[in-house]
Amino acid sequence: MEDQAVCCYRHPQRETGISCVRCERPICPECMISASVGFQCPECVRGGAPGPSGGPAPAGHPVRSARPRTIAGGALTADPRLVTKILIGVNVAVWFVALALGDRFVNALDLVGRAYDPGTTSLVGVAEGQWYRLLTAVFLHQQPIHIAFNMLSLWWLGGPLEAALGRARYLTLYLLSGLGGSALSYLLAAQNQPSLGASGAIFGLLGATAVLMRRLNYDMRPVIALLVLNLLFTFTWANIAWQAHVGGLVVGTVVAYGMVHAPRERRALVQQGTCALALLVIVALVWMRTVQLTG
């Protein structure tokens, strides 16, 4: 006889191993709110803060409801996939613009270290001061299969992460992962090798998913298998910028670890410090490569 799966009381289709420390009802990552010990469900949090002795507030005493927070300290929202939808919309919009305007548009925004502009004798690239390419390349795609795969991955990985981290932290994670992938590609790839795509950011989300699942004591086998499979594709398929994948994976994993493992009393300091350190490393790599190409 098989054991019946334990599912979130607010989302019956989602299996979980976490329970509210107050009412002991099972809750999923979208519903769990970090407490001083363990996690609480939204209803218990909205029920009010405990009284001075740790029990219920005395009669007539005004009850202050704590604002619901995610495991990383973000605010719970009505639409936990809003930022993911916006990111997908931006990527798709840029893809349609690229289809309409052609190679000239792509060549102006893709990631290239230093190369001659096609049809001219002028040099273009990050080394020539076009730093925006490190970010614009993350939102740029050409092949339909490329953007389709990346956007499906963004939808599958992004929604649960956005719900668990909160919008601001999730967007920061995505952008830093994308920049980390661009920075490592800029550092290690041939200077005239163009690259584009959201794959670095997607790998960052994949690394963050592994960190979050480990933090919640979930079964790690599915995400490990997915990670191994993606790395296998990265290093065996032709025309894939493995540097961007690895760079995004490393940055996403580190940033997510700082976000979900930050102690509650120093959460903002640890999270902001982790993001600042990741950005500092990215800037240092870009500076090193620029000096190498122009010095």
MARVO-554139 format. One record per residue: residue number from 1; x negated, y, z of N, C-alpha, C in turn; residue in one letter. Coordinates in steps of 0.1 Angstrom, whole numbers, always signed. Example, Ala and Ser with C-alpha at 12.3 -4.5 7.8 and 13.67 -1.06 7.14 Angstrom:
2
[1, [-132, -57, +78], [-123, -45, +78], [-132, -33, +78], 'a']
[2, [-128, -22, +71], [-137, -11, +71], [-129, +0, +79], 's']
This chain:
295
[1, [-8, -12, +0], [+0, +0, +0], [-9, +12, +0], 'm']
[2, [-6, +22, -9], [-15, +34, -11], [-10, +44, -1], 'e']
[3, [-20, +52, +4], [-17, +63, +13], [-10, +74, +4], 'd']
[4, [+0, +81, +10], [+7, +92, +3], [-2, +104, +3], 'q']
[5, [-3, +111, -8], [-11, +123, -9], [-5, +134, +0], 'a']
[6, [-14, +142, +7], [-10, +153, +15], [-10, +165, +6], 'v']
[7, [+1, +173, +5], [+2, +184, -4], [+5, +197, +4], 'c']
[8, [+2, +208, -2], [+5, +221, +4], [+20, +223, +6], 'c']
[9, [+24, +228, +17], [+39, +229, +20], [+45, +240, +11], 'y']
[10, [+37, +249, +6], [+42, +260, -3], [+40, +256, -17], 'r']
[11, [+31, +247, -20], [+29, +243, -34], [+28, +228, -34], 'h']
[12, [+39, +221, -35], [+40, +206, -33], [+32, +199, -43], 'p']
[13, [+28, +205, -54], [+21, +198, -65], [+5, +198, -62], 'q']
[14, [+1, +205, -52], [-13, +207, -49], [-17, +198, -37], 'r']
[15, [-26, +189, -39], [-32, +181, -28], [-42, +189, -20], 'e']
[16, [-42, +187, -7], [-51, +195, +2], [-55, +186, +14], 't']
[17, [-66, +190, +20], [-71, +184, +32], [-72, +194, +43], 'g']
[18, [-66, +206, +41], [-67, +216, +52], [-53, +219, +57], 'i']
[19, [-53, +221, +70], [-40, +224, +77], [-41, +237, +85], 's']
[20, [-30, +244, +87], [-29, +256, +95], [-32, +252, +109], 'c']
[21, [-41, +260, +116], [-45, +257, +130], [-33, +260, +139], 'v']
[22, [-23, +268, +135], [-12, +271, +144], [-1, +261, +143], 'r']
[23, [+5, +260, +131], [+16, +251, +129], [+13, +237, +123], 'c']
[24, [+0, +235, +119], [-5, +223, +114], [+1, +218, +101], 'e']
[25, [+7, +227, +94], [+12, +224, +81], [+1, +224, +71], 'r']
[26, [+1, +215, +61], [-10, +215, +51], [-9, +227, +42], 'p']
[27, [-21, +233, +39], [-21, +245, +30], [-33, +243, +20], 'i']
[28, [-31, +249, +8], [-40, +249, -3], [-49, +261, -2], 'c']
[29, [-60, +262, -10], [-69, +274, -10], [-62, +287, -13], 'p']
[30, [-51, +287, -21], [-44, +299, -24], [-36, +304, -11], 'e']
[31, [-32, +295, -3], [-24, +299, +9], [-32, +301, +22], 'c']
[32, [-44, +295, +23], [-52, +295, +35], [-57, +309, +38], 'm']
[33, [-57, +313, +50], [-62, +326, +55], [-72, +324, +66], 'i']
[34, [-84, +329, +64], [-94, +327, +74], [-91, +333, +87], 's']
[35, [-93, +325, +98], [-90, +329, +111], [-103, +327, +119], 'a']
[36, [-103, +332, +132], [-115, +330, +140], [-120, +316, +141], 's']
[37, [-110, +307, +141], [-113, +292, +141], [-104, +286, +130], 'v']
[38, [-109, +281, +120], [-101, +274, +110], [-94, +284, +101], 'g']
[39, [-82, +279, +96], [-74, +287, +87], [-59, +287, +91], 'f']
[40, [-52, +297, +87], [-38, +298, +90], [-30, +300, +78], 'q']
[41, [-17, +296, +78], [-8, +298, +67], [-3, +312, +67], 'c']
[42, [+3, +317, +56], [+8, +331, +55], [+19, +334, +65], 'p']
[43, [+28, +324, +68], [+39, +326, +77], [+34, +328, +91], 'e']
[44, [+24, +320, +95], [+19, +322, +109], [+11, +335, +111], 'c']
[45, [+5, +340, +100], [-2, +352, +101], [+8, +364, +102], 'v']
[46, [+18, +363, +94], [+29, +373, +94], [+37, +373, +107], 'r']
[47, [+35, +362, +115], [+43, +361, +127], [+38, +370, +138], 'g']
[48, [+26, +376, +136], [+21, +386, +146], [+9, +381, +153], 'g']
[49, [+2, +390, +159], [-10, +387, +166], [-6, +382, +180], 'a']
[50, [-14, +373, +186], [-12, +368, +199], [-13, +378, +210], 'p']
[51, [-7, +376, +221], [-8, +385, +233], [-22, +385, +239], 'g']
[52, [-24, +393, +249], [-37, +394, +255], [-43, +381, +261], 'p']
[53, [-34, +372, +265], [-39, +359, +271], [-40, +348, +261], 's']
[54, [-38, +352, +248], [-39, +342, +238], [-25, +336, +234], 'g']
[55, [-15, +339, +242], [-1, +334, +239], [+6, +344, +231], 'g']
[56, [+20, +343, +230], [+28, +352, +223], [+28, +366, +230], 'p']
[57, [+30, +376, +222], [+30, +390, +227], [+42, +391, +236], 'a']
[58, [+41, +399, +247], [+52, +400, +257], [+64, +407, +251], 'p']
[59, [+75, +405, +256], [+88, +411, +251], [+86, +426, +252], 'a']
[60, [+91, +433, +242], [+91, +447, +241], [+77, +453, +237], 'g']
[61, [+67, +444, +236], [+54, +448, +231], [+54, +449, +216], 'h']
[62, [+50, +460, +210], [+50, +460, +195], [+40, +450, +190], 'p']
[63, [+45, +442, +180], [+37, +432, +173], [+31, +437, +161], 'v']
[64, [+18, +436, +159], [+11, +440, +147], [+8, +428, +139], 'r']
[65, [+13, +428, +127], [+10, +417, +118], [-3, +419, +111], 's']
[66, [-12, +408, +112], [-25, +409, +105], [-22, +408, +90], 'a']
[67, [-29, +415, +82], [-28, +414, +67], [-34, +401, +62], 'r']
[68, [-26, +393, +55], [-31, +380, +50], [-44, +382, +42], 'p']
[69, [-53, +373, +44], [-66, +373, +38], [-69, +359, +32], 'r']
[70, [-77, +359, +22], [-82, +346, +16], [-94, +341, +24], 't']
[71, [-99, +330, +21], [-111, +324, +27], [-123, +333, +27], 'i']
[72, [-124, +342, +16], [-135, +351, +15], [-132, +365, +20], 'a']
[73, [-120, +367, +25], [-117, +380, +31], [-109, +389, +21], 'g']
[74, [-105, +384, +10], [-97, +392, +0], [-83, +392, +4], 'g']
[75, [-75, +402, -1], [-61, +403, +2], [-53, +393, -7], 'a']
[76, [-43, +387, -1], [-34, +378, -9], [-26, +387, -18], 'l']
[77, [-23, +383, -30], [-16, +391, -40], [-4, +383, -46], 't']
[78, [+5, +390, -52], [+17, +383, -58], [+13, +375, -70], 'a']
[79, [+3, +380, -78], [-2, +373, -89], [-16, +370, -88], 'd']
[80, [-20, +358, -83], [-34, +355, -80], [-42, +352, -93], 'p']
[81, [-36, +354, -105], [-43, +352, -117], [-44, +365, -126], 'r']
[82, [-41, +376, -120], [-41, +388, -127], [-54, +392, -134], 'l']
[83, [-65, +391, -126], [-78, +395, -132], [-82, +385, -143], 'v']
[84, [-79, +372, -140], [-82, +362, -150], [-74, +365, -163], 't']
[85, [-62, +368, -162], [-54, +372, -174], [-60, +384, -182], 'k']
[86, [-64, +394, -174], [-70, +406, -180], [-83, +402, -187], 'i']
[87, [-92, +394, -181], [-104, +390, -187], [-102, +382, -200], 'l']
[88, [-92, +373, -200], [-89, +366, -212], [-84, +376, -223], 'i']
[89, [-75, +385, -219], [-70, +395, -228], [-81, +403, -234], 'g']
[90, [-91, +408, -226], [-102, +416, -232], [-110, +407, -241], 'v']
[91, [-113, +395, -238], [-121, +386, -247], [-114, +384, -260], 'n']
[92, [-101, +381, -259], [-93, +379, -272], [-92, +391, -280], 'v']
[93, [-90, +403, -274], [-89, +416, -281], [-102, +419, -288], 'a']
[94, [-114, +417, -281], [-127, +419, -288], [-129, +410, -299], 'v']
[95, [-124, +397, -298], [-126, +388, -309], [-118, +392, -321], 'w']
[96, [-106, +397, -319], [-98, +402, -331], [-105, +414, -337], 'f']
[97, [-110, +423, -329], [-117, +434, -334], [-129, +430, -342], 'v']
[98, [-137, +420, -337], [-148, +414, -345], [-144, +408, -358], 'a']
[99, [-132, +401, -358], [-127, +396, -370], [-124, +407, -381], 'l']
[100, [-119, +418, -376], [-115, +429, -385], [-127, +437, -390], 'a']
[101, [-137, +439, -381], [-148, +448, -385], [-160, +440, -390], 'l']
[102, [-161, +428, -387], [-172, +420, -393], [-185, +420, -386], 'g']
[103, [-195, +416, -393], [-209, +415, -387], [-214, +427, -382], 'd']
[104, [-211, +439, -388], [-217, +451, -383], [-213, +454, -368], 'r']
[105, [-201, +451, -365], [-196, +453, -351], [-203, +443, -342], 'f']
[106, [-204, +430, -346], [-210, +420, -338], [-225, +423, -336], 'v']
[107, [-232, +427, -346], [-246, +431, -345], [-249, +442, -336], 'n']
[108, [-239, +451, -334], [-241, +463, -326], [-239, +459, -311], 'a']
[109, [-233, +448, -308], [-229, +445, -294], [-235, +432, -289], 'l']
[110, [-241, +423, -298], [-246, +410, -293], [-259, +412, -285], 'd']
[111, [-263, +401, -278], [-275, +402, -271], [-287, +399, -279], 'l']
[112, [-296, +408, -281], [-309, +406, -288], [-319, +414, -281], 'v']
[113, [-331, +408, -279], [-342, +415, -272], [-348, +426, -280], 'g']
[114, [-353, +423, -291], [-358, +434, -300], [-359, +428, -314], 'r']
[115, [-353, +435, -323], [-352, +430, -337], [-349, +442, -346], 'a']
[116, [-352, +440, -359], [-349, +450, -369], [-334, +449, -372], 'y']
[117, [-328, +461, -373], [-314, +462, -376], [-312, +457, -391], 'd']
[118, [-303, +447, -393], [-301, +442, -407], [-299, +453, -417], 'p']
[119, [-307, +453, -427], [-305, +463, -438], [-312, +476, -436], 'g']
[120, [-319, +478, -424], [-327, +490, -421], [-340, +486, -416], 't']
[121, [-348, +496, -413], [-362, +494, -407], [-362, +499, -393], 't']
[122, [-351, +502, -387], [-351, +506, -373], [-349, +494, -363], 's']
[123, [-356, +495, -352], [-355, +485, -342], [-343, +486, -333], 'l']
[124, [-336, +475, -330], [-325, +476, -320], [-328, +465, -310], 'v']
[125, [-320, +465, -299], [-321, +455, -289], [-322, +461, -275], 'g']
[126, [-322, +452, -265], [-322, +456, -251], [-336, +464, -248], 'v']
[127, [-346, +459, -254], [-359, +465, -252], [-360, +479, -257], 'a']
[128, [-351, +482, -266], [-351, +496, -272], [-341, +505, -264], 'e']
[129, [-337, +501, -253], [-329, +509, -244], [-314, +506, -245], 'g']
[130, [-310, +496, -253], [-296, +493, -255], [-292, +483, -244], 'q']
[131, [-292, +488, -231], [-289, +479, -220], [-275, +474, -220], 'w']
[132, [-266, +481, -227], [-252, +477, -227], [-250, +463, -233], 'y']
[133, [-259, +459, -242], [-258, +446, -248], [-258, +434, -238], 'r']
[134, [-264, +436, -226], [-264, +426, -216], [-250, +423, -211], 'l']
[135, [-241, +433, -212], [-227, +431, -208], [-218, +429, -219], 'l']
[136, [-219, +437, -230], [-210, +435, -241], [-210, +421, -248], 't']
[137, [-222, +415, -248], [-224, +402, -254], [-215, +392, -246], 'a']
[138, [-213, +394, -234], [-205, +385, -226], [-190, +384, -230], 'v']
[139, [-185, +395, -236], [-171, +395, -241], [-170, +393, -256], 'f']
[140, [-181, +389, -263], [-181, +388, -277], [-182, +374, -282], 'l']
[141, [-173, +370, -291], [-173, +357, -297], [-171, +358, -312], 'h']
[142, [-175, +348, -320], [-173, +347, -334], [-165, +335, -338], 'q']
[143, [-169, +323, -334], [-162, +311, -339], [-149, +308, -330], 'q']
[144, [-138, +305, -337], [-126, +302, -330], [-128, +291, -319], 'p']
[145, [-135, +280, -322], [-137, +270, -312], [-145, +275, -300], 'i']
[146, [-154, +285, -302], [-162, +290, -291], [-153, +298, -281], 'h']
[147, [-145, +307, -286], [-136, +315, -277], [-125, +306, -271], 'i']
[148, [-120, +296, -279], [-110, +288, -274], [-115, +280, -262], 'a']
[149, [-127, +274, -263], [-132, +266, -252], [-135, +275, -240], 'f']
[150, [-141, +287, -242], [-144, +295, -231], [-132, +301, -224], 'n']
[151, [-122, +304, -232], [-110, +309, -225], [-102, +299, -218], 'm']
[152, [-101, +286, -223], [-95, +275, -216], [-102, +273, -203], 'l']
[153, [-116, +273, -203], [-124, +271, -191], [-121, +282, -181], 's']
[154, [-120, +295, -186], [-118, +306, -178], [-104, +305, -171], 'l']
[155, [-94, +300, -178], [-81, +298, -172], [-81, +288, -161], 'w']
[156, [-87, +276, -164], [-88, +265, -155], [-96, +268, -142], 'w']
[157, [-107, +274, -144], [-116, +277, -133], [-113, +290, -126], 'l']
[158, [-109, +300, -134], [-107, +314, -128], [-96, +315, -119], 'g']
[159, [-84, +309, -122], [-72, +311, -114], [-75, +307, -99], 'g']
[160, [-79, +295, -97], [-81, +290, -83], [-92, +299, -76], 'p']
[161, [-102, +303, -83], [-113, +311, -77], [-108, +325, -74], 'l']
[162, [-100, +331, -82], [-94, +344, -80], [-85, +343, -67], 'e']
[163, [-77, +333, -66], [-68, +331, -55], [-76, +329, -42], 'a']
[164, [-88, +322, -43], [-96, +320, -31], [-105, +331, -27], 'a']
[165, [-110, +339, -36], [-119, +349, -33], [-112, +363, -32], 'l']
[166, [-102, +365, -39], [-96, +379, -40], [-101, +385, -53], 'g']
[167, [-93, +395, -57], [-96, +401, -71], [-109, +407, -72], 'r']
[168, [-113, +416, -63], [-126, +423, -64], [-138, +414, -63], 'a']
[169, [-138, +405, -54], [-149, +395, -53], [-150, +386, -65], 'r']
[170, [-138, +382, -70], [-138, +373, -82], [-144, +381, -94], 'y']
[171, [-139, +393, -96], [-144, +401, -107], [-159, +403, -106], 'l']
[172, [-164, +406, -94], [-178, +408, -92], [-186, +395, -95], 't']
[173, [-181, +384, -91], [-187, +371, -94], [-188, +369, -109], 'l']
[174, [-177, +372, -116], [-177, +369, -130], [-187, +378, -138], 'y']
[175, [-187, +391, -134], [-196, +400, -141], [-211, +397, -138], 'l']
[176, [-214, +394, -125], [-228, +391, -121], [-232, +378, -128], 'l']
[177, [-224, +369, -129], [-227, +356, -136], [-230, +359, -150], 's']
[178, [-222, +367, -157], [-224, +370, -171], [-237, +378, -173], 'g']
[179, [-240, +387, -164], [-252, +395, -165], [-264, +386, -162], 'l']
[180, [-263, +376, -153], [-274, +367, -149], [-277, +359, -161], 'g']
[181, [-267, +354, -169], [-269, +346, -181], [-276, +354, -191], 'g']
[182, [-272, +367, -193], [-278, +375, -203], [-293, +378, -199], 's']
[183, [-295, +381, -187], [-309, +384, -182], [-319, +373, -185], 'a']
[184, [-314, +360, -181], [-324, +349, -183], [-325, +346, -198], 'l']
[185, [-315, +348, -206], [-316, +346, -221], [-326, +357, -226], 's']
[186, [-324, +369, -222], [-333, +380, -226], [-348, +377, -222], 'y']
[187, [-350, +371, -211], [-363, +368, -206], [-370, +357, -213], 'l']
[188, [-363, +346, -216], [-369, +334, -221], [-367, +331, -236], 'l']
[189, [-356, +337, -242], [-354, +334, -256], [-362, +342, -265], 'a']
[190, [-364, +339, -278], [-371, +347, -287], [-366, +361, -288], 'a']
[191, [-374, +370, -290], [-370, +384, -289], [-360, +388, -300], 'q']
[192, [-361, +381, -311], [-352, +384, -322], [-340, +374, -323], 'n']
[193, [-338, +366, -313], [-327, +356, -313], [-314, +362, -307], 'q']
[194, [-304, +364, -316], [-292, +370, -310], [-283, +359, -304], 'p']
[195, [-276, +363, -294], [-267, +354, -287], [-254, +362, -282], 's']
[196, [-244, +354, -280], [-231, +361, -275], [-222, +350, -269], 'l']
[197, [-212, +355, -262], [-202, +346, -256], [-202, +347, -241], 'g']
[198, [-190, +342, -235], [-188, +342, -221], [-193, +330, -213], 'a']
[199, [-201, +322, -220], [-205, +309, -214], [-213, +311, -201], 's']
[200, [-221, +321, -201], [-229, +323, -188], [-220, +326, -177], 'g']
[201, [-209, +335, -179], [-200, +337, -168], [-192, +325, -165], 'a']
[202, [-188, +317, -175], [-180, +305, -172], [-188, +295, -164], 'i']
[203, [-201, +294, -167], [-210, +285, -159], [-211, +290, -144], 'f']
[204, [-211, +303, -143], [-211, +309, -130], [-198, +305, -122], 'g']
[205, [-187, +305, -129], [-174, +301, -122], [-175, +286, -119], 'l']
[206, [-181, +279, -127], [-183, +264, -124], [-191, +262, -112], 'l']
[207, [-202, +269, -111], [-210, +268, -99], [-203, +273, -86], 'g']
[208, [-195, +284, -88], [-187, +289, -77], [-176, +279, -72], 'a']
[209, [-171, +272, -82], [-160, +262, -79], [-166, +251, -70], 't']
[210, [-179, +246, -74], [-185, +236, -66], [-188, +241, -52], 'a']
[211, [-192, +253, -50], [-195, +259, -37], [-182, +259, -29], 'v']
[212, [-171, +264, -35], [-158, +265, -28], [-153, +251, -24], 'l']
[213, [-154, +242, -33], [-149, +228, -29], [-157, +222, -18], 'm']
[214, [-170, +224, -18], [-179, +219, -7], [-175, +226, +6], 'r']
[215, [-172, +239, +5], [-168, +247, +17], [-155, +241, +23], 'r']
[216, [-146, +237, +15], [-133, +232, +19], [-133, +217, +21], 'l']
[217, [-144, +211, +20], [-146, +196, +22], [-137, +188, +12], 'n']
[218, [-136, +193, +0], [-128, +186, -10], [-138, +175, -17], 'y']
[219, [-132, +166, -24], [-139, +156, -31], [-148, +163, -42], 'd']
[220, [-161, +161, -41], [-170, +168, -50], [-172, +161, -64], 'm']
[221, [-168, +149, -65], [-171, +141, -76], [-165, +146, -89], 'r']
[222, [-153, +152, -90], [-148, +157, -102], [-156, +169, -107], 'p']
[223, [-159, +178, -98], [-167, +190, -103], [-181, +187, -106], 'v']
[224, [-187, +177, -99], [-201, +173, -103], [-201, +167, -116], 'i']
[225, [-191, +158, -119], [-190, +152, -132], [-188, +162, -143], 'a']
[226, [-180, +172, -141], [-178, +183, -151], [-191, +191, -153], 'l']
[227, [-198, +194, -142], [-210, +201, -143], [-221, +194, -151], 'l']
[228, [-222, +181, -148], [-232, +172, -155], [-229, +172, -170], 'v']
[229, [-216, +170, -173], [-211, +169, -187], [-215, +182, -194], 'l']
[230, [-212, +194, -188], [-215, +206, -194], [-230, +209, -196], 'n']
[231, [-238, +205, -187], [-252, +206, -188], [-257, +197, -199], 'l']
[232, [-251, +185, -200], [-255, +176, -211], [-253, +182, -224], 'l']
[233, [-241, +188, -226], [-238, +195, -239], [-247, +207, -241], 'f']
[234, [-251, +214, -230], [-259, +226, -231], [-273, +222, -237], 't']
[235, [-279, +211, -233], [-292, +208, -237], [-293, +198, -249], 'f']
[236, [-281, +193, -254], [-282, +184, -265], [-275, +190, -278], 't']
[237, [-266, +199, -277], [-260, +205, -289], [-269, +216, -294], 'w']
[238, [-269, +217, -307], [-277, +228, -314], [-270, +241, -312], 'a']
[239, [-278, +252, -313], [-273, +266, -314], [-266, +270, -301], 'n']
[240, [-270, +264, -290], [-265, +268, -277], [-276, +275, -269], 'i']
[241, [-273, +287, -263], [-283, +295, -255], [-283, +289, -241], 'a']
[242, [-291, +279, -239], [-291, +272, -226], [-295, +282, -215], 'w']
[243, [-304, +292, -219], [-308, +301, -209], [-296, +309, -202], 'q']
[244, [-287, +312, -211], [-275, +319, -205], [-267, +310, -196], 'a']
[245, [-265, +298, -200], [-258, +288, -192], [-264, +286, -178], 'h']
[246, [-277, +284, -178], [-285, +282, -165], [-285, +295, -157], 'v']
[247, [-287, +306, -163], [-287, +319, -156], [-274, +322, -149], 'g']
[248, [-263, +320, -157], [-250, +322, -151], [-247, +312, -140], 'g']
[249, [-251, +300, -141], [-248, +289, -131], [-255, +293, -118], 'l']
[250, [-268, +297, -119], [-276, +300, -107], [-270, +312, -100], 'v']
[251, [-267, +323, -107], [-262, +335, -101], [-248, +332, -95], 'v']
[252, [-239, +325, -103], [-226, +323, -97], [-226, +314, -85], 'g']
[253, [-235, +304, -84], [-236, +296, -72], [-241, +304, -60], 't']
[254, [-251, +312, -62], [-257, +320, -51], [-247, +330, -46], 'v']
[255, [-240, +337, -55], [-231, +348, -51], [-219, +341, -44], 'v']
[256, [-214, +330, -49], [-202, +324, -43], [-206, +318, -29], 'a']
[257, [-218, +313, -28], [-222, +308, -14], [-222, +320, -4], 'y']
[258, [-227, +331, -8], [-227, +343, +1], [-213, +347, +4], 'g']
[259, [-204, +346, -5], [-190, +351, -3], [-182, +341, +6], 'm']
[260, [-183, +328, +4], [-175, +319, +12], [-181, +315, +25], 'v']
[261, [-194, +317, +27], [-201, +312, +39], [-204, +324, +48], 'h']
[262, [-201, +336, +44], [-204, +348, +52], [-196, +347, +65], 'a']
[263, [-203, +349, +77], [-196, +349, +90], [-186, +360, +90], 'p']
[264, [-175, +357, +96], [-164, +367, +96], [-168, +381, +102], 'r']
[265, [-175, +381, +112], [-179, +393, +119], [-188, +402, +111], 'e']
[266, [-196, +396, +101], [-205, +403, +93], [-202, +400, +78], 'r']
[267, [-189, +398, +75], [-186, +393, +61], [-189, +403, +51], 'r']
[268, [-185, +416, +53], [-188, +426, +42], [-203, +428, +40], 'a']
[269, [-211, +428, +51], [-225, +430, +50], [-232, +419, +42], 'l']
[270, [-228, +407, +45], [-234, +395, +39], [-230, +394, +24], 'v']
[271, [-217, +396, +21], [-212, +395, +8], [-218, +406, -1], 'q']
[272, [-218, +419, +4], [-224, +430, -4], [-239, +428, -6], 'q']
[273, [-245, +423, +5], [-260, +421, +4], [-263, +410, -6], 'g']
[274, [-255, +399, -7], [-258, +389, -16], [-256, +394, -31], 't']
[275, [-246, +402, -33], [-243, +407, -46], [-254, +417, -50], 'c']
[276, [-258, +425, -41], [-269, +435, -44], [-282, +428, -47], 'a']
[277, [-285, +417, -39], [-297, +410, -42], [-297, +403, -56], 'l']
[278, [-285, +398, -59], [-284, +391, -73], [-286, +402, -84], 'a']
[279, [-280, +414, -82], [-282, +424, -92], [-296, +429, -92], 'l']
[280, [-303, +430, -81], [-317, +434, -81], [-325, +424, -88], 'l']
[281, [-323, +411, -87], [-331, +401, -94], [-328, +403, -109], 'v']
[282, [-316, +405, -113], [-313, +406, -127], [-320, +418, -133], 'i']
[283, [-320, +430, -126], [-327, +442, -130], [-342, +439, -132], 'v']
[284, [-347, +432, -122], [-362, +429, -122], [-365, +420, -134], 'a']
[285, [-357, +410, -137], [-360, +402, -149], [-359, +410, -162], 'l']
[286, [-349, +419, -163], [-348, +427, -175], [-360, +436, -176], 'v']
[287, [-364, +442, -165], [-376, +451, -165], [-388, +444, -169], 'w']
[288, [-390, +432, -164], [-402, +424, -168], [-403, +421, -183], 'm']
[289, [-392, +417, -188], [-391, +414, -202], [-393, +426, -211], 'r']
[290, [-387, +437, -207], [-389, +450, -214], [-403, +454, -215], 't']
[291, [-410, +453, -203], [-424, +457, -203], [-432, +448, -212], 'v']
[292, [-429, +435, -212], [-436, +425, -220], [-434, +428, -235], 'q']
[293, [-423, +433, -239], [-420, +435, -253], [-425, +449, -258], 'l']
[294, [-425, +458, -249], [-428, +472, -253], [-442, +477, -249], 't']
[295, [-448, +469, -239], [-460, +474, -233], [-472, +472, -242], 'g']
